[in-house]
């Protein structure tokens, strides 16, 4: 069925008493398709983002929870590859194909080499505040061009732009967003990290885990729950702030450590916002209290806790 006729078919079926129509929509990155669907199906279309594999969809080797998923990322062919070399080859081919074929088909006429440099630069500043002027200087373009490139990568679901929380409190708040390469496996390929052992010794370790945790948490959030980070000029900071409603917050600190510690700035930020629950998501499996009503918890257990909370409310 031609997508341009979808709206008329849905209306015809409604008049026949056949509900809202039944369609199988395949994953297409066509700007033209999206444009026509928004014009012809306004109010009659539902967009659903298909995320990568999550901890509840995999079976990890005993004693190595999440290790392979974190290292290889959530693309099924990357995760399920026979070995690290094959997995990395798949991700390299994915990156090259996206840059050389898929993105040009969408319309933007940006050289593949330029976008590759930009994508790699974002990988090096994973989880940091966006500094458009610095990126522009390194790439030899204007800051407005960096914004255009970033918008494209965000729209293509390749990069996460996490916005800072803003509210009416007497604090000087950071206004720049943070950026993350959304798939951890793609991040590691862009940074030429071949395996888990090399990741453990790489400076990106903490920010890689942070991005991985954020993606897995946000993939379980309904659209009415809003994610932010929180940071003041004085150093009070929360890696991930979940806003369930006015004045209803959970604070999440993310640590790539089996013996996590939390800085004073986290507790200060929690006091600023009067958060209801405080968590530290770490790479271990045990659950325990860190004091100050802060729970240290695994990623899988946190997602279970989040789902329970959403179900009960």
Order of alpha helices (4+ residues) and beta strands (2+ residues): alpha-alpha-alpha-alpha-alpha-alpha-alpha-alpha-alpha-beta-beta-alpha-alpha-alpha-beta-beta-beta-alpha-beta-beta-beta-alpha
